[in-house]
Amino acid sequence: MQEEFLHFIWRYRLLSNLPLKTSQGFEVLVHHPGELNTNAGPDFRNGHVSIGSYTWHGDIEIHLKSSDWILHDHHHDEAYGQVVLHVVFENDQEIYLKTPGDLPVVELSSHIDLNYLRNYKALRERKLERSCKWELPEISEVIWVNWKDRLLVARLEKKCLRIEVLLSRYKNNWNYVAWLMLCRSMGLKVNQNAFELLANAVPSTVLSGCANSTFQLEALLFGQAGLLPNEPKSPYESALVNEYIFLRHKFKLIPLANGVWKKLRMRPSNFPEIRIAQLAVFARQNVDCMSVFLEVQTLSDLLNVLRVTASTYWNDHFSFGNSTVNRPKKIGLSTARSIVVNAVVPMLFFYAKMRSNDAIAEKAFRFLQELPSEKNTVLQDWKNDGVVANSAADSQALLELKNEFCDSKKCLSCMIGTKLLKRQD
């Protein structure tokens, strides 16, 4: 048994053979179990209990054995000085704060329904990626909808942490931070860090100063990316090199090392050169990135804004020097959708949160609900288990569930796991 199981039993008041009594025989009435504390300190904060004829408000600590109080060194920690009740599975040692008898203890070994313990052990002991795999068909749609809504918000909150840091670093320049997020999402999974480095290597003032010319933006971005050819093979390439030499000297720029970029097993349309050329066109057309995200009202219009086409040199090139079949290099629909999920929606969500703007928050969620589900091995595994993502909102929620709960077997913190553990067979 893990201590988290006792947390679960206490939190949801799944106790039998009531009333509870302390080791000294006083009856215990739980008015409120308290709020689970995920930080340092006692397990539950702001509990409300009656012990005998007295009512207490304060912290509650839970252990498998009362001697764990000593084992965990709580007797030397002032944070535990306000504990009003010690809840244990087995009371194997008298524990007190200052004098014997001043810390009431309740033993739960005879108050836990064996059904809950059996369900818990079944989930814990299964050697499956998802412990609840076989019981998933039992979960109602209502539970899934509520849980996915909470998971989606949690995932967006995590993405907002990056945005918050960037806004602090760049003095609340929303347009520039939106540009940084856009760049990162253009790299997809393979080159997202490299694109973030590139975005950071181009100061906002320099980017704005070149925004009137796609050619200048190309020279700036390719130069800072370290991707310009050492031996230009065309007038266009030579012009880019010369322009970048000028910009680098003028703005005292430091380019990235060429080695940050990856192409192995990558489709040519996703090569960093193509994505950078498309970014240059987007920056030329939409210098105020965040303003565009805020102004566009429909998903179709947003996708049209994002699906720019690289300049004509790239019609028959995937990289510098080597020509190929002539075909315009327009951002694909799947890439544009990925940008909405990973850049546009998080920016809108955090903006709405900071400005208490429900309309913008609603727009962010609407975009996710209107987008089709993403496609990857994680979501295919969910589908194989009978859980289908019908939208990007669903797929983001299921990714969060897998990453934050299934992988670490946090069944007791999961709404699905909680439902299964509470069932009575």
C-alpha positions as CSV (number, residue, x, y, z in Angstrom):
1,M,0.0,0.0,0.0
2,Q,1.2,3.5,-0.8
3,E,0.5,6.6,1.3
4,E,-1.3,8.1,-1.7
5,F,-4.0,5.5,-1.2
6,L,-4.7,6.8,2.3
7,H,-4.8,10.3,0.9
8,F,-7.4,9.1,-1.6
9,I,-9.5,7.4,1.1
10,W,-9.3,10.5,3.4
11,R,-9.9,13.1,0.6
12,Y,-13.1,11.4,-0.6
13,R,-14.2,10.2,2.8
14,L,-14.4,6.6,1.7
15,L,-14.5,5.3,5.3
16,S,-16.6,2.5,6.8
17,N,-17.3,1.3,10.4
18,L,-17.9,4.8,11.6
19,P,-17.6,6.6,13.9
20,L,-13.8,7.2,13.9
21,K,-12.2,7.3,17.3
22,T,-8.8,8.5,18.4
23,S,-6.4,6.2,20.2
24,Q,-7.6,7.8,23.5
25,G,-11.3,6.9,22.7
26,F,-12.6,10.3,21.6
27,E,-15.1,10.3,18.7
28,V,-13.9,12.1,15.6
29,L,-16.3,13.8,13.2
30,V,-14.8,15.0,9.9
31,H,-16.6,18.2,8.8
32,H,-14.0,18.8,6.0
33,P,-11.0,16.6,5.2
34,G,-9.0,19.6,4.1
35,E,-7.3,20.5,0.9
36,L,-4.7,18.2,-0.5
37,N,-1.3,19.9,-0.3
38,T,1.1,19.1,-3.2
39,N,3.9,21.3,-1.8
40,A,6.1,20.9,1.2
41,G,4.4,20.6,4.6
42,P,1.4,18.6,6.0
43,D,-0.6,16.5,3.6
44,F,-3.9,18.4,4.0
45,R,-4.4,22.1,4.8
46,N,-7.5,23.8,6.3
47,G,-9.1,20.7,7.7
48,H,-12.1,20.9,10.0
49,V,-12.7,18.2,12.5
50,S,-14.5,17.7,15.9
51,I,-12.6,15.6,18.4
52,G,-14.7,14.8,21.5
53,S,-16.3,18.1,22.5
54,Y,-13.8,20.3,20.8
55,T,-13.7,21.5,17.2
56,W,-10.4,22.1,15.4
57,H,-9.4,23.9,12.2
58,G,-5.9,23.1,10.9
59,D,-3.5,20.8,9.2
60,I,-3.9,17.0,8.9
61,E,-1.0,14.6,8.4
62,I,-1.3,11.1,7.0
63,H,1.1,8.2,7.3
64,L,1.0,4.4,6.8
65,K,2.5,4.1,10.3
66,S,2.5,6.7,13.0
67,S,6.3,6.1,13.4
68,D,6.7,7.6,9.9
69,W,6.4,10.9,11.7
70,I,9.8,10.3,13.1
71,L,11.1,8.6,10.0
72,H,10.2,11.7,7.9
73,D,11.8,14.0,10.5
74,H,8.6,15.9,11.1
75,H,9.5,16.3,14.8
76,H,12.3,18.7,13.7
77,D,10.2,20.6,11.2
78,E,8.2,23.7,12.5
79,A,5.8,23.4,9.5
80,Y,4.2,20.4,11.3
81,G,3.6,22.3,14.6
82,Q,0.0,23.2,13.6
83,V,-1.2,19.6,12.8
84,V,-4.5,19.0,14.6
85,L,-4.9,15.3,13.6
86,H,-2.6,12.5,12.7
87,V,-4.3,9.9,10.5
88,V,-2.5,6.5,10.1
89,F,-3.2,3.1,8.8
90,E,-1.3,1.5,11.7
91,N,-0.7,3.3,15.0
92,D,2.6,1.6,16.0
93,Q,4.2,4.4,18.1
94,E,2.9,7.3,20.3
95,I,3.7,10.6,18.6
96,Y,3.3,14.0,20.2
97,L,4.2,17.6,19.4
98,K,5.4,18.9,22.7
99,T,3.9,16.7,25.4
100,P,2.4,13.2,25.3
101,G,-1.3,13.2,24.3
102,D,-1.2,16.6,22.5
103,L,-1.5,15.1,19.0
104,P,-4.7,13.1,18.4
105,V,-4.2,10.0,16.2
106,V,-6.8,8.0,14.2
107,E,-6.1,4.5,13.0
108,L,-7.8,3.6,9.7
109,S,-7.0,-0.1,9.4
110,S,-10.5,-1.1,10.4
111,H,-12.3,1.7,8.5
112,I,-11.3,1.0,4.9
113,D,-13.7,-1.0,2.6
114,L,-11.8,-4.0,1.2
115,N,-13.4,-3.2,-2.3
116,Y,-11.4,0.0,-2.5
117,L,-8.2,-1.7,-1.5
118,R,-8.8,-4.5,-4.0
119,N,-9.5,-2.0,-6.8
120,Y,-6.4,0.0,-5.9
121,K,-4.1,-3.1,-5.9
122,A,-5.5,-4.2,-9.2
123,L,-4.6,-1.0,-10.9
124,R,-1.2,-0.7,-9.2
125,E,-0.1,-4.2,-10.1
126,R,-1.0,-4.4,-13.8
127,K,1.9,-4.3,-16.1
128,L,0.1,-2.2,-18.7
129,E,0.8,1.3,-20.1
130,R,-2.7,2.2,-18.9
131,S,-3.7,0.4,-15.8
132,C,-7.4,1.1,-16.4
133,K,-7.3,-0.2,-20.1
134,W,-9.8,-3.0,-19.5
135,E,-12.3,-0.9,-17.6
136,L,-12.3,2.1,-20.0
137,P,-15.6,1.0,-21.6
138,E,-17.3,1.5,-18.2
139,I,-16.5,5.2,-18.1
140,S,-19.5,7.4,-19.0
141,E,-19.3,10.2,-21.6
142,V,-20.2,12.7,-18.9
143,I,-17.1,11.8,-16.9
144,W,-14.9,11.9,-20.0
145,V,-16.2,15.3,-21.0
146,N,-15.6,16.8,-17.6
147,W,-12.2,15.3,-17.2
148,K,-11.0,16.3,-20.7
149,D,-12.1,19.9,-20.1
150,R,-9.9,20.0,-17.0
151,L,-7.0,18.3,-18.7
152,L,-7.2,20.7,-21.6
153,V,-7.0,23.7,-19.3
154,A,-4.1,22.2,-17.4
155,R,-2.2,21.6,-20.7
156,L,-2.8,25.2,-21.7
157,E,-1.7,26.5,-18.3
158,K,1.6,24.7,-18.8
159,K,2.1,26.2,-22.2
160,C,1.4,29.6,-20.7
161,L,4.4,29.3,-18.4
162,R,6.7,29.7,-21.4
163,I,4.7,32.7,-22.6
164,E,4.8,34.3,-19.1
165,V,8.6,34.0,-19.0
166,L,9.0,35.4,-22.5
167,L,6.7,38.4,-21.7
168,S,8.8,39.2,-18.7
169,R,12.0,38.9,-20.6
170,Y,10.8,41.1,-23.5
171,K,8.9,43.7,-21.4
172,N,5.4,42.7,-22.3
173,N,6.0,42.9,-26.0
174,W,3.0,40.7,-27.0
175,N,3.7,40.9,-30.7
176,Y,7.3,39.8,-30.4
177,V,6.4,36.9,-28.0
178,A,3.7,35.8,-30.4
179,W,6.4,35.8,-33.2
180,L,8.7,33.7,-31.0
181,M,5.9,31.2,-30.3
182,L,5.1,31.1,-34.0
183,C,8.7,30.4,-34.9
184,R,9.0,27.6,-32.4
185,S,5.9,25.9,-33.7
186,M,7.2,26.1,-37.3
187,G,10.0,23.8,-36.3
188,L,7.5,21.1,-35.4
189,K,9.0,18.5,-33.0
190,V,12.4,18.0,-34.7
191,N,13.5,21.6,-35.0
192,Q,11.4,23.5,-32.5
193,N,14.3,24.3,-30.3
194,A,16.4,25.5,-33.2
195,F,13.7,27.8,-34.4
196,E,13.3,29.2,-30.9
197,L,17.1,29.9,-30.9
198,L,16.7,31.6,-34.2
199,A,13.8,33.8,-33.0
200,N,15.9,34.8,-30.0
201,A,18.8,35.6,-32.2
202,V,16.8,38.2,-34.1
203,P,16.0,41.3,-31.9
204,S,12.5,42.7,-32.2
205,T,13.8,46.1,-33.3
206,V,15.8,44.5,-36.1
207,L,12.9,42.3,-37.2
208,S,10.6,45.4,-37.3
209,G,13.2,47.4,-39.2
210,C,13.4,44.8,-42.0
211,A,9.6,44.1,-42.1
212,N,9.0,46.2,-45.3
213,S,11.1,43.8,-47.4
214,T,10.7,40.0,-47.8
215,F,14.2,39.9,-49.3
216,Q,15.7,41.7,-46.3
217,L,13.8,39.4,-43.9
218,E,15.1,36.4,-45.8
219,A,18.7,37.6,-45.6
220,L,18.3,38.4,-41.9
221,L,16.7,35.0,-41.0
222,F,18.9,32.8,-43.2
223,G,22.0,34.6,-42.0
224,Q,21.2,34.4,-38.4
225,A,20.3,30.7,-38.9
226,G,23.7,30.1,-40.2
227,L,22.3,28.6,-43.4
228,L,23.5,31.0,-46.1
229,P,25.7,29.2,-48.7
230,N,29.5,29.7,-48.4
231,E,29.7,29.6,-52.2
232,P,26.6,31.2,-53.8
233,K,25.5,29.7,-57.1
234,S,22.9,32.2,-58.2
235,P,22.5,36.0,-58.2
236,Y,19.7,35.6,-55.6
237,E,22.0,33.7,-53.2
238,S,24.8,36.2,-53.7
239,A,22.5,39.1,-53.0
240,L,21.3,37.4,-49.8
241,V,24.9,36.9,-48.6
242,N,25.8,40.5,-49.3
243,E,22.6,41.8,-47.7
244,Y,23.3,39.8,-44.5
245,I,26.9,41.0,-44.3
246,F,25.5,44.5,-44.3
247,L,22.8,43.7,-41.7
248,R,25.2,41.8,-39.5
249,H,27.6,44.7,-39.4
250,K,24.9,47.3,-38.9
251,F,23.2,45.5,-36.0
252,K,26.2,43.6,-34.6
253,L,24.4,40.3,-35.0
254,I,25.8,36.9,-34.0
255,P,24.5,34.0,-36.1
256,L,23.7,30.5,-34.9
257,A,25.9,27.5,-35.5
258,N,24.8,25.6,-38.6
259,G,24.8,22.3,-36.6
260,V,21.6,23.2,-34.7
261,W,19.4,22.2,-37.6
262,K,18.2,18.7,-38.3
263,K,17.1,17.1,-41.6
264,L,17.5,13.4,-41.1
265,R,14.5,11.4,-42.2
266,M,12.6,14.7,-42.7
267,R,10.3,15.4,-45.6
268,P,11.9,18.1,-47.8
269,S,8.8,20.4,-47.4
270,N,9.8,20.5,-43.7
271,F,13.4,21.4,-44.3
272,P,14.4,24.5,-42.2
273,E,15.3,26.5,-45.3
274,I,11.7,26.2,-46.5
275,R,10.2,27.0,-43.1
276,I,12.5,30.1,-42.8
277,A,11.5,31.3,-46.2
278,Q,7.9,31.0,-45.3
279,L,8.5,32.8,-42.0
280,A,10.0,35.7,-43.9
281,V,6.9,36.0,-46.0
282,F,4.7,35.8,-42.9
283,A,6.7,38.5,-41.1
284,R,6.4,40.7,-44.1
285,Q,2.6,40.4,-44.3
286,N,2.0,40.3,-40.5
287,V,4.6,42.2,-38.6
288,D,2.3,42.6,-35.6
289,C,1.7,38.9,-34.9
290,M,-0.4,39.1,-31.8
291,S,-2.6,41.7,-33.3
292,V,-3.4,39.3,-36.1
293,F,-4.2,36.5,-33.7
294,L,-6.6,38.8,-31.8
295,E,-8.3,40.3,-34.9
296,V,-9.0,37.1,-36.9
297,Q,-12.3,35.7,-35.8
298,T,-12.8,32.4,-37.7
299,L,-10.6,29.4,-38.0
300,S,-10.7,29.4,-41.8
301,D,-9.5,33.0,-41.9
302,L,-6.7,32.2,-39.4
303,L,-5.5,29.2,-41.5
304,N,-5.5,31.4,-44.6
305,V,-3.3,33.9,-42.9
306,L,-0.9,31.3,-41.7
307,R,-0.7,29.4,-45.0
308,V,1.8,31.7,-46.7
309,T,3.9,30.8,-49.8
310,A,7.7,31.1,-49.8
311,S,9.3,33.5,-52.4
312,T,9.7,32.3,-56.0
313,Y,13.4,31.1,-55.6
314,W,12.0,28.3,-53.4
315,N,9.5,27.1,-56.1
316,D,12.2,24.8,-57.4
317,H,14.5,24.5,-54.3
318,F,14.4,22.7,-51.0
319,S,17.8,24.1,-50.0
320,F,20.3,26.5,-51.4
321,G,22.0,25.5,-54.7
322,N,20.1,22.3,-55.5
323,S,17.1,22.7,-57.8
324,T,14.2,20.4,-58.0
325,V,10.7,20.1,-59.6
326,N,9.0,23.5,-59.7
327,R,6.2,23.7,-57.1
328,P,5.3,26.6,-54.9
329,K,6.2,26.0,-51.2
330,K,3.0,26.9,-49.4
331,I,2.6,26.0,-45.7
332,G,0.5,22.9,-45.6
333,L,-2.8,22.6,-43.8
334,S,-1.6,20.2,-41.2
335,T,1.3,22.5,-40.3
336,A,-1.0,25.5,-40.1
337,R,-3.3,23.6,-37.8
338,S,-0.3,22.6,-35.6
339,I,0.7,26.3,-35.4
340,V,-2.8,27.1,-34.2
341,V,-2.6,24.5,-31.5
342,N,0.9,25.2,-30.3
343,A,1.2,29.0,-30.8
344,V,-2.0,30.8,-31.5
345,V,-4.3,29.2,-29.0
346,P,-1.8,29.4,-26.0
347,M,-1.2,33.1,-26.8
348,L,-4.9,33.8,-27.0
349,F,-5.6,31.8,-23.8
350,F,-2.9,33.6,-21.8
351,Y,-4.0,37.0,-23.1
352,A,-7.6,36.3,-22.2
353,K,-6.4,35.2,-18.7
354,M,-4.4,38.3,-18.1
355,R,-7.1,40.6,-19.4
356,S,-10.1,38.7,-18.0
357,N,-11.5,38.6,-21.5
358,D,-14.1,35.8,-21.9
359,A,-14.6,36.4,-25.6
360,I,-11.0,35.8,-26.5
361,A,-10.9,32.7,-24.2
362,E,-14.0,31.4,-25.9
363,K,-12.4,32.0,-29.3
364,A,-9.3,30.0,-28.3
365,F,-11.3,27.0,-27.1
366,R,-13.5,27.3,-30.2
367,F,-10.5,27.0,-32.5
368,L,-9.4,23.8,-30.7
369,Q,-12.9,22.3,-30.9
370,E,-13.2,23.1,-34.7
371,L,-9.8,21.7,-35.5
372,P,-9.6,17.9,-36.2
373,S,-7.7,15.7,-33.8
374,E,-3.9,15.6,-34.2
375,K,-2.4,12.3,-35.4
376,N,0.4,10.5,-33.6
377,T,1.2,7.2,-31.9
378,V,-0.2,8.3,-28.5
379,L,-3.6,9.1,-29.9
380,Q,-3.6,5.9,-32.0
381,D,-3.0,4.0,-28.8
382,W,-6.0,5.7,-27.1
383,K,-8.1,4.9,-30.2
384,N,-7.1,1.3,-30.0
385,D,-8.3,1.3,-26.4
386,G,-11.6,2.7,-27.5
387,V,-11.0,6.4,-26.6
388,V,-11.4,8.5,-29.7
389,A,-10.3,12.1,-30.0
390,N,-12.9,14.0,-32.1
391,S,-11.1,17.4,-32.1
392,A,-7.8,19.0,-31.3
393,A,-9.3,19.9,-27.9
394,D,-9.8,16.2,-27.3
395,S,-6.3,15.2,-28.5
396,Q,-4.6,17.8,-26.4
397,A,-6.5,16.6,-23.3
398,L,-5.6,12.9,-24.0
399,L,-1.9,13.9,-24.5
400,E,-2.0,15.6,-21.1
401,L,-3.7,12.6,-19.5
402,K,-1.0,10.2,-20.9
403,N,2.0,12.4,-20.1
404,E,0.9,13.6,-16.6
405,F,-1.1,10.7,-15.2
406,C,-0.8,7.4,-17.1
407,D,3.0,7.5,-17.5
408,S,3.5,8.0,-13.8
409,K,0.6,5.8,-12.7
410,K,-1.2,8.7,-10.9
411,C,-4.5,6.8,-11.0
412,L,-5.6,8.2,-7.6
413,S,-5.3,11.8,-9.0
414,C,-7.1,10.9,-12.2
415,M,-10.9,11.3,-12.6
416,I,-11.0,8.0,-14.5
417,G,-9.0,6.2,-11.9
418,T,-11.0,7.7,-9.1
419,K,-14.2,6.5,-10.6
420,L,-12.9,2.9,-11.0
421,L,-11.5,2.9,-7.5
422,K,-14.8,4.0,-6.0
423,R,-16.9,1.3,-7.7
424,Q,-18.5,-1.5,-5.7
425,D,-18.5,-4.9,-7.5
